[in-house]
Amino acid sequence: MDEHTRIDSVKFGDQCTSDIAVCLKISKEKQEIFHLHSAILKSESTYFANKLADPTNHSCIEIECTELNFEYYIKLLKSLYLPAGALLESWDSVRSVLGILPVAAALNCESIVQSCLQYLEAAPWDDTEEDQIVAEVSLLGPIGMPVLARIQPVDSVASKRVFISAIRFATSVDGPCVSFGDELRASAQEQVEYMLGDDEDMPLVVADKDVKSETTTGLLQIFSTFESALPSLLESGSSKVAEGKIVQSLSDLGWMCNILLKMGLMENFVSKWIDISESILQIIEDKKLECDIWGVKSKLVEVTSKVLDAVGYGNVIQPPQRRLQLVKTWLPYIRKLKPTLDSMTQKDAEFPHKMDEDLCQSIEGAMVSLVSALPSDDQADILADWMNAEQRRYPDLSEAFEVWCFRTKSAKRRLVGGLDRPDKTTVSL
């Protein structure tokens, strides 16, 4: 029987036709012997060809294994007997191929290595597999590049093009896929935020002038949609559809706050929000809506909290008149709304619009910071109004009041001390 006939006719583990044994050893106590065929081994593996060229290996070849790769060695030996056309179809998972690939590389089984790479290049991966793929395939040099092509860094021009397209979609009001619009837009918004994220490495996209311009355009579009939809709440027969559209616009605006902060554009949002706050509340606090649109009202507070946070902690600098306007516009509304929402929750445990604890703490902290940064006379007006209000528990401005008392007393002490000085020079407070 010639060599080619033998290769075509023999089977894995056929002891009757076997002329060589391969012993896989984990330890002295644990090993397994496989009866194989030298013609197969030499044709498929340079490692085995070199071993078989040594006369001392003509009866048995020993291979050291570990508990982790033992099964992969067995699978590889079986794969040596598969026809070329059936090899690729034999791989059943990325995990299995990642186990076989280093074994095939160690035994110089070129056709199996190529088949593994072909499978990995086309198969989907999950996050846990990707790191291992990079580690294993990188060791193979240039032949592994097609597998790594899908995760190679993209040049900045391509990244920006994708980002701008995502921004356009994420800020679009009427998308091309009506039935999946909300889901797709939510996904686009999530990925836009991720691409801007400054994680342990770096953001995928740098906010250059083109990116900022497209983002600003999207922001204005969302604001325009929100402002044009608000009056519909007062129209007779106003529907839940109109309310839902406004809630969606507010959700979009809340998302915009997240990315604007990362791009250094939050000042645009804050200025616009302060400008339209009074007209927003003029509609929202209309008697027709006194016991309605809870979703809109609670969402308004969420968006406003982002503005309060940005201004209160100095991320966006506004002149004192604008900061005072922000506080005087929204403090009474929030002070009135929270107990109302709390009472709704007490009546109905399933009521979905309660202000959660984190949001409440965020608003309260920002309000205290905002008030404490105002001129002392403006602080006095706000604190006097707060102490005279029926509902003082939230937001609690006690900390701001304590700061005001301390500063006022200190200022008076400096003034009196200055007046008592012999030279009577002007004292600056």
KOLMI-154987 format. One record per residue (C-alpha): residue in one letter; x, y, z; residue number from 1. Coordinates in nm, 3 decimals. Example, Ala and Ser with C-alpha at 12.3 -4.5 7.8 and 13.67 -1.06 7.14 Angstrom:
 rest       u       v       w  nr
    A   1.230  -0.450   0.780   1
    S   1.367  -0.106   0.714   2
***
This chain:
 rest       u       v       w  nr
    M   0.000   0.000   0.000   1
    D   0.155   0.335  -0.104   2
    E   0.165   0.634   0.131   3
    H  -0.122   0.828  -0.030   4
    T  -0.350   0.526  -0.015   5
    R  -0.270   0.483   0.351   6
    I  -0.347   0.844   0.431   7
    D  -0.684   0.823   0.259   8
    S  -0.786   0.496   0.417   9
    V  -0.658   0.494   0.775  10
    K  -0.858   0.611   1.076  11
    F  -0.766   0.778   1.400  12
    G  -0.680   0.526   1.671  13
    D  -0.684   0.225   1.438  14
    Q  -0.436   0.002   1.622  15
    C  -0.436  -0.257   1.340  16
    T  -0.285  -0.016   1.088  17
    S  -0.098   0.211   1.330  18
    D   0.281   0.233   1.301  19
    I   0.349   0.497   1.566  20
    A   0.224   0.580   1.915  21
    V   0.185   0.927   2.061  22
    C   0.187   0.951   2.441  23
    L   0.029   1.259   2.598  24
    K   0.171   1.299   2.948  25
    I   0.034   1.521   3.220  26
    S   0.245   1.349   3.485  27
    K   0.409   1.012   3.546  28
    E   0.083   0.883   3.682  29
    K  -0.145   1.039   3.423  30
    Q  -0.085   0.977   3.055  31
    E  -0.268   0.845   2.752  32
    I  -0.139   0.664   2.444  33
    F  -0.287   0.704   2.095  34
    H  -0.211   0.469   1.807  35
    L  -0.157   0.683   1.500  36
    H   0.006   0.678   1.158  37
    S   0.343   0.832   1.077  38
    A   0.237   0.926   0.723  39
    I  -0.044   1.142   0.861  40
    L   0.174   1.299   1.129  41
    K   0.458   1.386   0.888  42
    S   0.228   1.536   0.626  43
    E   0.038   1.759   0.871  44
    S   0.301   1.857   1.129  45
    T   0.660   1.977   1.095  46
    Y   0.705   1.895   1.462  47
    F   0.614   1.530   1.409  48
    A   0.815   1.513   1.086  49
    N   1.126   1.621   1.273  50
    K   1.057   1.379   1.557  51
    L   1.007   1.089   1.318  52
    A   1.336   1.168   1.146  53
    D   1.503   1.066   1.472  54
    P   1.539   0.685   1.479  55
    T   1.479   0.679   1.856  56
    N   1.122   0.803   1.807  57
    H   1.006   0.536   1.563  58
    S   0.786   0.357   1.814  59
    C   0.653   0.631   2.045  60
    I   0.660   1.008   2.067  61
    E   0.600   1.167   2.409  62
    I   0.441   1.510   2.446  63
    E   0.424   1.696   2.776  64
    C   0.075   1.839   2.846  65
    T  -0.110   2.015   3.124  66
    E  -0.452   1.962   3.273  67
    L  -0.569   2.273   3.084  68
    N  -0.459   2.176   2.735  69
    F  -0.480   1.796   2.749  70
    E  -0.820   1.777   2.581  71
    Y  -0.710   2.022   2.313  72
    Y  -0.412   1.801   2.226  73
    I  -0.650   1.509   2.180  74
    K  -0.881   1.717   1.960  75
    L  -0.586   1.832   1.753  76
    L  -0.464   1.474   1.694  77
    K  -0.811   1.382   1.576  78
    S  -0.823   1.688   1.350  79
    L  -0.508   1.567   1.170  80
    Y  -0.718   1.290   1.018  81
    L  -0.995   1.515   0.881  82
    P  -1.013   1.592   0.507  83
    A  -0.908   1.949   0.425  84
    G  -1.264   2.043   0.329  85
    A  -1.409   1.922   0.660  86
    L  -1.154   2.085   0.892  87
    L  -1.313   2.432   0.906  88
    E  -1.659   2.288   0.965  89
    S  -1.530   2.088   1.261  90
    W  -1.472   2.396   1.478  91
    D  -1.770   2.450   1.707  92
    S  -1.684   2.757   1.915  93
    V  -1.436   3.040   1.959  94
    R  -1.339   2.900   2.297  95
    S  -1.253   2.560   2.151  96
    V  -1.050   2.711   1.867  97
    L  -0.860   2.930   2.113  98
    G  -0.764   2.612   2.297  99
    I  -0.652   2.428   1.984 100
    L  -0.467   2.719   1.819 101
    P  -0.167   2.735   2.057 102
    V  -0.139   2.355   2.048 103
    A  -0.141   2.357   1.667 104
    A   0.119   2.634   1.666 105
    A   0.341   2.443   1.911 106
    L   0.328   2.130   1.692 107
    N   0.376   2.332   1.369 108
    C   0.047   2.212   1.216 109
    E   0.023   2.479   0.948 110
    S  -0.308   2.375   0.794 111
    I  -0.481   2.361   1.134 112
    V  -0.336   2.698   1.238 113
    Q  -0.466   2.851   0.914 114
    S  -0.807   2.690   0.963 115
    C  -0.828   2.822   1.321 116
    L  -0.739   3.171   1.204 117
    Q  -0.996   3.155   0.926 118
    Y  -1.263   3.058   1.179 119
    L  -1.166   3.333   1.426 120
    E  -1.157   3.595   1.153 121
    A  -1.521   3.525   1.064 122
    A  -1.678   3.420   1.396 123
    P  -1.838   3.663   1.644 124
    W  -1.652   3.720   1.972 125
    D  -1.758   3.836   2.312 126
    D  -1.558   4.072   2.532 127
    T  -1.401   3.798   2.742 128
    E  -1.278   3.615   2.434 129
    E  -1.132   3.918   2.260 130
    D  -0.840   3.966   2.500 131
    Q  -0.743   3.602   2.466 132
    I  -0.769   3.621   2.088 133
    V  -0.536   3.920   2.083 134
    A  -0.290   3.743   2.312 135
    E  -0.283   3.416   2.117 136
    V  -0.299   3.551   1.763 137
    S  -0.038   3.821   1.823 138
    L   0.217   3.546   1.892 139
    L   0.173   3.412   1.539 140
    G   0.308   3.721   1.366 141
    P   0.188   3.847   1.025 142
    I  -0.035   3.546   0.952 143
    G  -0.263   3.654   1.237 144
    M  -0.321   4.008   1.105 145
    P  -0.649   3.930   0.924 146
    V  -0.797   3.818   1.257 147
    L  -0.682   4.133   1.434 148
    A  -0.801   4.362   1.156 149
    R  -1.145   4.408   1.312 150
    I  -0.997   4.551   1.632 151
    Q  -0.720   4.765   1.489 152
    P  -0.737   5.136   1.579 153
    V  -0.929   5.339   1.324 154
    D  -0.773   5.661   1.196 155
    S  -0.910   5.983   1.340 156
    V  -1.089   6.084   1.019 157
    A  -1.288   5.759   1.007 158
    S  -1.366   5.778   1.380 159
    K  -1.493   6.133   1.346 160
    R  -1.708   6.040   1.047 161
    V  -1.874   5.760   1.243 162
    F  -1.919   5.983   1.548 163
    I  -2.081   6.266   1.352 164
    S  -2.317   6.020   1.187 165
    A  -2.406   5.880   1.530 166
    I  -2.467   6.231   1.666 167
    R  -2.701   6.308   1.377 168
    F  -2.895   5.990   1.439 169
    A  -2.897   6.028   1.817 170
    T  -3.037   6.379   1.796 171
    S  -3.282   6.314   1.513 172
    V  -3.647   6.361   1.602 173
    D  -3.796   6.155   1.320 174
    G  -3.571   5.867   1.223 175
    P  -3.608   5.650   0.911 176
    C  -3.707   5.345   1.115 177
    V  -4.022   5.453   1.294 178
    S  -4.091   5.119   1.461 179
    F  -3.739   5.094   1.602 180
    G  -3.656   5.464   1.630 181
    D  -3.645   5.492   2.009 182
    E  -3.439   5.177   2.057 183
    L  -3.191   5.267   1.785 184
    R  -3.158   5.627   1.902 185
    A  -3.102   5.512   2.260 186
    S  -2.829   5.278   2.138 187
    A  -2.670   5.557   1.933 188
    Q  -2.677   5.790   2.234 189
    E  -2.514   5.527   2.452 190
    Q  -2.233   5.470   2.202 191
    V  -2.177   5.842   2.145 192
    E  -2.128   5.884   2.519 193
    Y  -1.895   5.582   2.527 194
    M  -1.685   5.715   2.236 195
    L  -1.633   6.042   2.426 196
    G  -1.558   5.864   2.752 197
    D  -1.212   5.926   2.895 198
    D  -1.150   5.578   3.034 199
    E  -0.821   5.417   3.136 200
    D  -0.685   5.475   2.786 201
    M  -0.838   5.765   2.592 202
    P  -1.160   5.871   2.421 203
    L  -1.220   5.735   2.073 204
    V  -1.313   6.079   1.942 205
    V  -1.162   6.417   2.016 206
    A  -1.414   6.699   2.025 207
    D  -1.274   6.917   1.745 208
    K  -1.460   7.205   1.582 209
    D  -1.653   6.982   1.339 210
    V  -1.768   6.751   1.617 211
    K  -1.864   7.045   1.836 212
    S  -2.052   7.212   1.551 213
    E  -2.254   6.897   1.479 214
    T  -2.328   6.851   1.849 215
    T  -2.444   7.210   1.885 216
    T  -2.671   7.168   1.584 217
    G  -2.820   6.855   1.740 218
    L  -2.871   7.035   2.072 219
    L  -3.059   7.321   1.905 220
    Q  -3.275   7.071   1.719 221
    I  -3.375   6.894   2.039 222
    F  -3.444   7.225   2.215 223
    S  -3.654   7.338   1.921 224
    T  -3.859   7.018   1.930 225
    F  -3.908   7.051   2.306 226
    E  -4.014   7.417   2.297 227
    S  -4.252   7.372   2.005 228
    A  -4.419   7.073   2.171 229
    L  -4.471   7.229   2.517 230
    P  -4.776   7.447   2.432 231
    S  -4.960   7.138   2.311 232
    L  -5.001   7.035   2.675 233
    L  -5.253   7.317   2.723 234
    E  -5.457   7.237   2.416 235
    S  -5.792   7.073   2.468 236
    G  -5.775   6.702   2.404 237
    S  -5.401   6.692   2.464 238
    S  -5.297   6.328   2.435 239
    K  -5.051   6.101   2.605 240
    V  -4.867   6.096   2.272 241
    A  -4.788   6.467   2.309 242
    E  -4.678   6.412   2.667 243
    G  -4.460   6.119   2.562 244
    K  -4.295   6.329   2.293 245
    I  -4.204   6.596   2.548 246
    V  -4.071   6.338   2.793 247
    Q  -3.856   6.197   2.511 248
    S  -3.722   6.545   2.433 249
    L  -3.635   6.594   2.799 250
    S  -3.460   6.255   2.807 251
    D  -3.262   6.361   2.501 252
    L  -3.170   6.689   2.669 253
    G  -3.057   6.502   2.979 254
    W  -2.835   6.285   2.763 255
    M  -2.699   6.593   2.586 256
    C  -2.587   6.728   2.923 257
    N  -2.366   6.423   2.970 258
    I  -2.184   6.463   2.641 259
    L  -2.172   6.844   2.651 260
    L  -1.982   6.829   2.979 261
    K  -1.725   6.600   2.818 262
    M  -1.694   6.833   2.518 263
    G  -1.675   7.158   2.712 264
    L  -2.003   7.283   2.567 265
    M  -2.227   7.273   2.873 266
    E  -2.235   7.654   2.888 267
    N  -2.452   7.653   2.573 268
    F  -2.704   7.428   2.743 269
    V  -2.706   7.622   3.071 270
    S  -2.758   7.957   2.900 271
    K  -3.045   7.824   2.693 272
    W  -3.207   7.653   2.991 273
    I  -3.195   7.968   3.203 274
    D  -3.341   8.168   2.913 275
    I  -3.644   7.941   2.869 276
    S  -3.702   7.835   3.232 277
    E  -3.974   8.089   3.308 278
    S  -4.167   8.011   2.990 279
    I  -4.139   7.637   3.067 280
    L  -4.283   7.679   3.416 281
    Q  -4.552   7.915   3.294 282
    I  -4.694   7.622   3.097 283
    I  -4.613   7.342   3.342 284
    E  -4.769   7.524   3.640 285
    D  -5.090   7.610   3.458 286
    K  -5.398   7.509   3.657 287
    K  -5.506   7.275   3.375 288
    L  -5.199   7.062   3.444 289
    E  -5.207   7.078   3.824 290
    C  -5.281   6.707   3.864 291
    D  -5.140   6.577   3.539 292
    I  -4.823   6.517   3.331 293
    W  -4.621   6.377   3.623 294
    G  -4.373   6.223   3.382 295
    V  -4.297   6.562   3.227 296
    K  -4.271   6.732   3.564 297
    S  -4.034   6.476   3.714 298
    K  -3.821   6.473   3.397 299
    L  -3.796   6.850   3.412 300
    V  -3.645   6.822   3.758 301
    E  -3.391   6.566   3.638 302
    V  -3.272   6.794   3.358 303
    T  -3.270   7.098   3.586 304
    S  -3.059   6.908   3.839 305
    K  -2.786   6.873   3.575 306
    V  -2.793   7.248   3.516 307
    L  -2.787   7.321   3.889 308
    D  -2.496   7.084   3.933 309
    A  -2.296   7.238   3.646 310
    V  -2.343   7.593   3.773 311
    G  -2.336   7.519   4.146 312
    Y  -2.000   7.344   4.135 313
    G  -1.833   7.581   3.894 314
    N  -1.823   7.365   3.582 315
    V  -2.011   7.642   3.403 316
    I  -1.946   8.000   3.510 317
    Q  -2.242   8.237   3.503 318
    P  -2.270   8.596   3.628 319
    P  -2.447   8.645   3.963 320
    Q  -2.769   8.778   3.805 321
    R  -2.803   8.461   3.596 322
    R  -2.727   8.235   3.893 323
    L  -2.983   8.420   4.102 324
    Q  -3.239   8.383   3.824 325
    L  -3.172   8.008   3.809 326
    V  -3.224   7.965   4.183 327
    K  -3.531   8.186   4.211 328
    T  -3.696   8.017   3.914 329
    W  -3.645   7.654   4.009 330
    L  -3.620   7.648   4.389 331
    P  -3.992   7.720   4.449 332
    Y  -4.097   7.470   4.184 333
    I  -3.880   7.188   4.321 334
    R  -3.980   7.273   4.677 335
    K  -4.346   7.236   4.581 336
    L  -4.314   6.935   4.351 337
    K  -4.122   6.696   4.575 338
    P  -4.382   6.662   4.853 339
    T  -4.650   6.625   4.586 340
    L  -4.465   6.336   4.424 341
    D  -4.397   6.185   4.767 342
    S  -4.767   6.194   4.852 343
    M  -4.851   6.032   4.518 344
    T  -4.607   5.752   4.601 345
    Q  -4.765   5.702   4.943 346
    K  -5.106   5.664   4.780 347
    D  -4.979   5.433   4.507 348
    A  -4.666   5.225   4.562 349
    E  -4.644   5.170   4.185 350
    F  -4.631   5.541   4.109 351
    P  -4.325   5.568   3.882 352
    H  -4.225   5.933   3.917 353
    K  -4.083   5.966   4.268 354
    M  -3.761   6.168   4.299 355
    D  -3.502   5.915   4.407 356
    E  -3.260   5.978   4.693 357
    D  -2.954   6.037   4.475 358
    L  -3.136   6.298   4.268 359
    C  -3.263   6.473   4.582 360
    Q  -2.916   6.485   4.735 361
    S  -2.767   6.613   4.411 362
    I  -3.019   6.896   4.386 363
    E  -2.985   6.990   4.752 364
    G  -2.605   7.000   4.736 365
    A  -2.607   7.209   4.419 366
    M  -2.863   7.450   4.564 367
    V  -2.658   7.502   4.881 368
    S  -2.348   7.566   4.672 369
    L  -2.534   7.804   4.440 370
    V  -2.690   8.006   4.720 371
    S  -2.363   8.030   4.912 372
    A  -2.187   8.174   4.604 373
    L  -2.437   8.460   4.557 374
    P  -2.390   8.814   4.692 375
    S  -2.485   8.821   5.061 376
    D  -2.798   9.038   5.011 377
    D  -2.931   8.791   4.752 378
    Q  -2.854   8.506   4.991 379
    A  -3.048   8.684   5.263 380
    D  -3.357   8.717   5.039 381
    I  -3.351   8.350   4.944 382
    L  -3.288   8.227   5.299 383
    A  -3.563   8.448   5.442 384
    D  -3.805   8.313   5.184 385
    W  -3.692   7.957   5.264 386
    M  -3.748   7.998   5.638 387
    N  -4.092   8.153   5.584 388
    A  -4.205   7.879   5.346 389
    E  -4.444   7.610   5.465 390
    Q  -4.221   7.339   5.321 391
    R  -3.866   7.386   5.448 392
    R  -3.754   7.027   5.467 393
    Y  -3.652   7.013   5.102 394
    P  -3.428   7.143   4.974 395
    D  -3.270   7.192   5.315 396
    L  -3.068   7.514   5.302 397
    S  -2.949   7.496   5.663 398
    E  -2.588   7.464   5.556 399
    A  -2.615   7.771   5.334 400
    F  -2.780   7.958   5.623 401
    E  -2.495   7.866   5.859 402
    V  -2.238   7.984   5.604 403
    W  -2.429   8.311   5.554 404
    C  -2.446   8.377   5.931 405
    F  -2.074   8.313   5.974 406
    R  -1.975   8.532   5.680 407
    T  -2.211   8.812   5.781 408
    K  -2.075   8.819   6.133 409
    S  -1.718   8.809   6.005 410
    A  -1.791   9.092   5.763 411
    K  -1.938   9.303   6.042 412
    R  -1.637   9.232   6.262 413
    R  -1.403   9.345   5.985 414
    L  -1.613   9.659   5.930 415
    V  -1.619   9.754   6.298 416
    G  -1.250   9.682   6.331 417
    G  -1.181   9.905   6.035 418
    L  -1.387  10.194   6.172 419
    D  -1.201  10.176   6.503 420
    R  -0.865  10.218   6.331 421
    P  -0.703  10.564   6.390 422
    D  -0.635  10.636   6.024 423
    K  -1.004  10.578   5.928 424
    T  -0.896  10.421   5.597 425
    T  -1.162  10.255   5.386 426
    V  -1.213   9.890   5.468 427
    S  -1.295   9.651   5.186 428
    L  -1.537   9.372   5.266 429
***
